[in-house]
Amino acid sequence: MVYRVYDLIEEIKEKYRNNKVFLVTHGGVCRVMNTYFNDQTNEEFYEYYTGNCELKEYTLN
């Protein structure tokens, strides 16, 4: 799953450069996306929680 999510993020970076993109996902995908943008230990990954209907904003470089 991690490879698929990371590949999607890379595709979005390439295809939608200079645009805002809104993604709606389940919590598991949110957890993986968070690791793409933030270094985490295994424990931090395990403890990371995204609530229902929560918005997160990430900036692609």
Buried (B, 14 or more C-beta within 10 A) or exposed (E): EEEEBBEBBEEBEEEEEEEEEEEEBEEEBBBBBBBBEEEBEEEEEEEBEBEEEEEEEEEBE
